[in-house]
Amino acid sequence: MTGSPVLQALSPIERIGPDHRRVRVELGEHSYPIDIGSGVRHLLPEVVARIGARRAAIICARPLDAVPDPGVPALRLAARDGEADKTLLNVESLCSRFTDFGLTRSDVVISCGGGTTTDVAGLAAALYHRGVAVVHLPTSLLAQVDASVGGKTAVNLPAGKNLVGAYWQPRAVLCDTDYLATLPAAERVNGYGEIARAHFIGAPGLSGRPVAEQIAVSVALKAGVVARDERDSGLRHILNYGHTLGHALERVTNYAMRHGEGVAVGTVFAGRLAGALGRIAPDRVAEHLAVVRGYGLPWALPAGIDPHDLVAVMRLDKKSTNTGLTFVLDGPAGPELVPDVDEELVLATLTAMPHEQTA
């Protein structure tokens, strides 16, 4: 993989203090900082002042006092994390509340919560008045390493995940690691799904490192990729490693399998599929399983899942073409988008995957 451009894609990590790291997403006039560390949420008033907002709408899936005073009059709206609230109806409701409050396009929307809250608040900000500044305070490990960074915002439709959305870059992201202290163990493991898949797209060897370092390196990887390809025209596809099957697993299980868990199983599957296509050697296939298991993540298909149902959902994936399924797969030059993968091979590889009761 030494020839892969991904390995040179990480953005620099700046040490601001002993417990504070900063990564910048370099997008010209749309560039922004991502601050990582204990207590960085208290930078919020400074961020709001830099934006020049006169009012703020705070969408918070944690206790409302989890967000510091932004320094301007604020509307505080309670939210809930979870795929059930990741809907256009919820986005419409938020925009109506913005209107009632008198929010203008020169003001700011602030999200505080997991990936669902980040997505819903981000899309509401992107659509309201055709674009209002948004600042994210992600509170889950999954949101800090992935969902809050990169400007993709989307909600679900009954047919599938993230089918309606926009690109809308935040003005800042404050990844306060203090928020993680109250995470349930299962939710922390869920966040490691994105870190595990990062092993195969340019950030290997994160297992066992301090969590702030895991977040910073994962963010630096994503920031570097987004800076080179903001709108998924090429390199950014690699960030979807493990996601094609992962999203299908979420949908088929009616979101009983969470995003990071689905990505973890999807990563193991991506290794198996790359091996079946002759793109990687057996030891590299085995490495996919070893990395995922090393984080304590699920690696087998849930009990009772029909591979045919998964293939049907994967046909709706936004990367798919008319002639076959599309996956991001490892290979001699590193990860890349592989279109037109034969459905029969996909089905055979899925069928050979272990299920939970045999794992």
C-alpha positions as CSV (number, residue, x, y, z in Angstrom):
1,M,0.0,0.0,0.0
2,T,3.0,2.3,0.0
3,G,1.9,3.8,-3.3
4,S,-1.5,4.9,-2.1
5,P,-2.2,8.6,-2.0
6,V,-4.3,8.0,1.1
7,L,-1.2,7.5,3.2
8,Q,-0.2,11.1,2.5
9,A,-3.7,12.5,3.1
10,L,-3.7,13.2,6.8
11,S,-4.0,16.8,7.8
12,P,-1.5,18.2,10.4
13,I,-2.4,17.8,14.0
14,E,-1.5,21.0,16.0
15,R,-0.8,20.7,19.8
16,I,-2.5,23.7,21.4
17,G,-1.9,22.5,24.9
18,P,-1.3,19.2,26.8
19,D,-4.9,18.3,26.5
20,H,-5.9,20.1,23.3
21,R,-5.3,19.2,19.7
22,R,-6.5,21.1,16.6
23,V,-6.9,19.9,13.0
24,R,-8.0,22.2,10.2
25,V,-10.1,21.2,7.2
26,E,-8.6,23.2,4.4
27,L,-11.3,24.3,2.0
28,G,-10.4,27.8,1.1
29,E,-12.9,30.3,2.4
30,H,-14.9,27.4,3.8
31,S,-11.9,26.1,6.0
32,Y,-12.6,25.5,9.7
33,P,-10.9,24.1,12.8
34,I,-11.7,21.0,14.7
35,D,-10.7,21.2,18.3
36,I,-10.2,18.0,20.3
37,G,-9.6,17.6,24.0
38,S,-10.9,18.1,27.5
39,G,-13.0,21.3,28.0
40,V,-12.9,22.5,24.4
41,R,-16.7,23.1,24.5
42,H,-15.9,26.3,26.4
43,L,-14.4,27.8,23.2
44,L,-18.0,28.1,21.9
45,P,-18.5,31.8,22.8
46,E,-15.3,32.6,21.0
47,V,-16.4,30.7,17.9
48,V,-19.8,32.4,17.9
49,A,-18.2,35.8,18.2
50,R,-15.9,35.0,15.3
51,I,-18.9,34.1,13.2
52,G,-20.6,37.4,14.1
53,A,-23.9,35.8,14.9
54,R,-26.4,37.8,17.0
55,R,-28.6,34.8,17.9
56,A,-28.1,31.0,18.2
57,A,-30.4,28.0,17.9
58,I,-29.1,25.2,20.0
59,I,-30.2,21.7,19.2
60,C,-29.2,19.4,22.1
61,A,-29.7,15.7,22.6
62,R,-28.0,16.0,26.0
63,P,-29.1,17.9,29.1
64,L,-29.6,21.5,27.9
65,D,-26.8,22.8,30.1
66,A,-24.3,20.6,28.3
67,V,-23.8,23.5,25.9
68,P,-22.1,26.5,27.4
69,D,-23.6,30.0,27.1
70,P,-22.8,31.0,23.5
71,G,-22.7,34.7,24.4
72,V,-25.7,35.6,22.4
73,P,-29.5,35.1,23.0
74,A,-30.2,31.5,22.3
75,L,-33.1,29.2,21.6
76,R,-32.5,25.8,23.2
77,L,-34.3,22.9,21.6
78,A,-34.3,19.4,23.0
79,A,-33.4,16.6,20.5
80,R,-33.1,12.8,20.6
81,D,-30.3,10.8,19.1
82,G,-31.3,7.7,17.1
83,E,-32.3,6.8,13.6
84,A,-36.0,7.2,14.3
85,D,-35.6,11.0,14.5
86,K,-33.4,11.3,11.4
87,T,-36.2,12.4,9.2
88,L,-37.3,15.3,6.9
89,L,-40.2,15.9,9.3
90,N,-37.8,16.6,12.1
91,V,-35.8,19.0,9.9
92,E,-39.0,20.8,9.0
93,S,-40.0,21.1,12.6
94,L,-36.6,22.6,13.5
95,C,-36.8,25.1,10.7
96,S,-40.2,26.2,11.9
97,R,-38.8,26.8,15.3
98,F,-36.0,28.8,13.8
99,T,-38.6,31.0,12.1
100,D,-40.6,31.5,15.3
101,F,-37.3,32.6,17.1
102,G,-36.4,35.0,14.3
103,L,-33.2,33.3,13.3
104,T,-31.6,34.9,10.2
105,R,-29.0,33.7,7.8
106,S,-26.4,35.7,9.7
107,D,-27.0,33.8,12.9
108,V,-25.8,30.3,13.9
109,V,-27.2,26.8,14.6
110,I,-25.3,24.8,17.3
111,S,-25.7,21.0,17.5
112,C,-24.9,19.0,20.6
113,G,-25.3,15.2,20.5
114,G,-24.4,12.1,18.5
115,G,-24.4,11.6,14.8
116,T,-28.1,11.8,14.4
117,T,-28.3,15.2,16.0
118,T,-25.3,16.4,13.9
119,D,-26.9,15.2,10.7
120,V,-30.4,16.6,11.4
121,A,-29.1,20.0,12.8
122,G,-26.6,20.2,9.9
123,L,-29.3,19.6,7.3
124,A,-31.7,22.1,8.9
125,A,-28.9,24.7,8.9
126,A,-28.1,23.9,5.3
127,L,-31.7,24.4,4.1
128,Y,-32.9,27.3,6.3
129,H,-32.5,30.5,4.4
130,R,-30.4,28.5,2.0
131,G,-27.7,28.2,4.5
132,V,-27.0,29.3,8.1
133,A,-23.7,28.8,9.9
134,V,-23.5,25.6,12.0
135,V,-21.2,24.6,14.8
136,H,-21.1,21.0,16.1
137,L,-20.4,19.8,19.6
138,P,-20.4,16.0,19.1
139,T,-20.9,14.0,22.3
140,S,-20.5,10.4,21.1
141,L,-17.2,8.8,20.0
142,L,-18.8,8.0,16.7
143,A,-19.8,11.6,16.1
144,Q,-16.4,12.9,17.2
145,V,-14.3,10.6,14.9
146,D,-16.6,10.9,11.9
147,A,-20.2,12.2,11.7
148,S,-19.4,15.8,12.8
149,V,-16.6,16.3,10.3
150,G,-16.7,16.8,6.5
151,G,-19.9,18.6,5.9
152,K,-22.1,15.7,4.8
153,T,-25.6,16.1,6.3
154,A,-28.5,13.7,5.5
155,V,-31.6,12.1,6.8
156,N,-33.2,8.8,6.0
157,L,-36.1,7.7,3.9
158,P,-38.1,4.4,4.4
159,A,-36.1,3.0,1.4
160,G,-32.7,3.6,2.9
161,K,-30.2,5.5,4.9
162,N,-28.9,9.1,4.1
163,L,-30.8,9.4,0.9
164,V,-31.8,13.1,1.3
165,G,-29.0,15.5,2.2
166,A,-26.6,18.3,1.4
167,Y,-23.0,19.3,1.7
168,W,-22.8,22.0,4.3
169,Q,-19.5,22.5,6.1
170,P,-19.6,23.6,9.7
171,R,-17.8,26.7,10.9
172,A,-16.2,24.8,13.7
173,V,-16.3,21.5,15.5
174,L,-15.6,21.1,19.2
175,C,-14.8,17.5,20.2
176,D,-14.8,17.7,23.9
177,T,-13.6,14.4,25.3
178,D,-15.3,15.2,28.6
179,Y,-18.6,14.3,26.9
180,L,-17.3,10.7,26.5
181,A,-17.0,10.1,30.2
182,T,-20.7,9.3,30.5
183,L,-21.0,7.1,27.4
184,P,-22.4,3.6,28.0
185,A,-19.8,1.0,27.2
186,A,-21.8,-0.3,24.2
187,E,-21.9,3.2,22.7
188,R,-18.2,3.6,23.1
189,V,-17.6,0.3,21.3
190,N,-20.0,1.5,18.6
191,G,-17.7,4.5,17.9
192,Y,-14.7,2.2,17.4
193,G,-16.4,0.9,14.2
194,E,-15.2,4.0,12.3
195,I,-11.7,3.8,14.0
196,A,-11.3,0.2,13.0
197,R,-12.1,0.9,9.3
198,A,-9.6,3.8,9.4
199,H,-6.9,1.1,9.8
200,F,-7.5,0.2,6.1
201,I,-7.7,3.7,4.6
202,G,-4.6,5.4,6.0
203,A,-4.7,5.4,9.8
204,P,-3.4,2.0,11.0
205,G,-2.3,1.1,14.5
206,L,-4.7,3.2,16.6
207,S,-5.8,0.3,18.8
208,G,-4.6,0.9,22.4
209,R,-3.7,4.6,22.0
210,P,-5.3,7.3,24.2
211,V,-8.8,8.1,23.0
212,A,-8.0,11.8,22.3
213,E,-5.2,10.6,20.0
214,Q,-7.5,8.1,18.3
215,I,-10.0,10.9,17.6
216,A,-7.3,13.3,16.4
217,V,-5.7,10.9,14.0
218,S,-9.2,9.8,12.6
219,V,-10.2,13.4,12.2
220,A,-6.9,14.3,10.5
221,L,-7.4,11.5,8.1
222,K,-10.9,12.6,7.2
223,A,-9.9,16.3,7.1
224,G,-7.2,15.5,4.6
225,V,-9.4,13.5,2.4
226,V,-12.2,16.1,2.5
227,A,-9.8,18.9,1.6
228,R,-8.8,17.0,-1.5
229,D,-12.4,15.9,-2.5
230,E,-15.2,17.8,-0.7
231,R,-18.0,16.3,-2.8
232,D,-17.3,12.7,-3.4
233,S,-15.9,12.9,-6.9
234,G,-13.0,10.6,-6.2
235,L,-10.8,10.1,-3.2
236,R,-13.5,10.8,-0.6
237,H,-15.2,7.5,-1.5
238,I,-12.6,5.7,0.6
239,L,-14.2,7.1,3.7
240,N,-17.1,4.7,2.9
241,Y,-15.0,1.7,3.6
242,G,-17.2,-0.9,5.2
243,H,-20.3,1.3,4.8
244,T,-22.1,-0.3,1.9
245,L,-22.9,-3.5,3.8
246,G,-22.9,-1.5,7.1
247,H,-25.8,0.7,5.9
248,A,-27.7,-2.3,4.6
249,L,-27.3,-4.1,8.0
250,E,-28.7,-1.0,9.7
251,R,-31.7,-0.9,7.4
252,V,-32.4,-4.6,7.4
253,T,-32.3,-4.8,11.2
254,N,-34.5,-1.8,11.5
255,Y,-31.5,0.0,13.1
256,A,-31.2,-2.5,15.9
257,M,-27.6,-2.8,14.6
258,R,-26.0,0.6,15.1
259,H,-23.9,2.4,12.6
260,G,-20.4,1.6,14.0
261,E,-21.4,-2.0,14.5
262,G,-22.6,-2.3,10.9
263,V,-19.4,-0.6,9.6
264,A,-17.4,-3.1,11.6
265,V,-19.1,-6.1,10.0
266,G,-19.0,-4.3,6.7
267,T,-15.2,-4.0,7.1
268,V,-14.7,-7.7,7.7
269,F,-16.9,-8.3,4.6
270,A,-14.9,-5.8,2.5
271,G,-11.8,-7.8,3.3
272,R,-13.5,-11.1,2.3
273,L,-14.8,-9.6,-0.9
274,A,-11.5,-8.1,-1.8
275,G,-9.9,-11.5,-1.3
276,A,-12.6,-13.2,-3.4
277,L,-11.8,-10.8,-6.2
278,G,-8.1,-11.6,-5.9
279,R,-7.3,-8.0,-4.9
280,I,-5.6,-8.9,-1.6
281,A,-3.8,-11.9,-0.1
282,P,-5.3,-14.2,2.6
283,D,-3.2,-12.6,5.3
284,R,-4.6,-9.2,4.5
285,V,-8.2,-10.7,4.5
286,A,-7.4,-12.1,8.0
287,E,-6.1,-8.7,9.1
288,H,-9.6,-7.2,8.6
289,L,-11.1,-9.7,11.1
290,A,-8.2,-9.3,13.5
291,V,-8.5,-5.5,13.6
292,V,-12.3,-5.5,14.1
293,R,-12.2,-8.2,16.8
294,G,-9.3,-6.3,18.5
295,Y,-11.7,-3.4,19.2
296,G,-14.3,-5.7,20.7
297,L,-16.6,-5.0,17.7
298,P,-19.1,-7.4,16.2
299,W,-17.8,-9.2,13.1
300,A,-20.5,-11.7,12.1
301,L,-23.9,-11.2,10.5
302,P,-26.8,-10.9,12.9
303,A,-28.8,-14.0,13.4
304,G,-31.6,-14.6,10.9
305,I,-30.4,-12.2,8.3
306,D,-31.0,-13.2,4.7
307,P,-28.2,-12.2,2.4
308,H,-30.7,-11.7,-0.4
309,D,-32.3,-8.9,1.6
310,L,-28.9,-7.3,2.2
311,V,-28.1,-7.3,-1.6
312,A,-31.5,-5.8,-2.3
313,V,-30.8,-2.9,0.0
314,M,-27.2,-2.5,-1.3
315,R,-28.6,-1.9,-4.8
316,L,-30.0,1.4,-3.4
317,D,-26.6,2.6,-2.2
318,K,-25.7,5.9,-3.6
319,K,-22.5,4.6,-5.0
320,S,-24.1,1.8,-7.0
321,T,-24.4,1.7,-10.8
322,N,-27.0,0.3,-13.1
323,T,-24.9,-2.7,-13.9
324,G,-23.8,-3.9,-10.5
325,L,-22.9,-3.2,-6.9
326,T,-20.2,-0.8,-5.9
327,F,-17.8,-1.2,-2.9
328,V,-14.7,0.5,-1.6
329,L,-12.2,-2.3,-1.4
330,D,-8.6,-2.8,-0.5
331,G,-6.1,-3.6,-3.2
332,P,-2.5,-3.5,-4.4
333,A,-2.5,0.3,-4.5
334,G,-4.7,0.7,-1.4
335,P,-8.4,1.3,-1.0
336,E,-10.4,2.4,-4.1
337,L,-13.9,2.4,-5.4
338,V,-14.7,-0.8,-7.3
339,P,-17.8,-0.6,-9.5
340,D,-19.8,-3.3,-11.1
341,V,-19.1,-6.1,-8.7
342,D,-21.0,-9.2,-9.7
343,E,-24.0,-9.7,-7.5
344,E,-23.6,-13.5,-7.4
345,L,-20.1,-13.1,-6.0
346,V,-21.4,-10.6,-3.4
347,L,-24.1,-13.0,-2.5
348,A,-21.7,-16.0,-2.2
349,T,-19.3,-14.0,0.0
350,L,-22.2,-12.9,2.2
351,T,-23.5,-16.5,2.4
352,A,-20.1,-17.6,3.6
353,M,-20.0,-15.1,6.4
354,P,-20.5,-16.5,9.9
355,H,-23.8,-15.6,11.6
356,E,-23.9,-14.6,15.3
357,Q,-25.1,-18.0,16.5
358,T,-22.1,-19.7,14.9
359,A,-19.6,-17.0,15.6
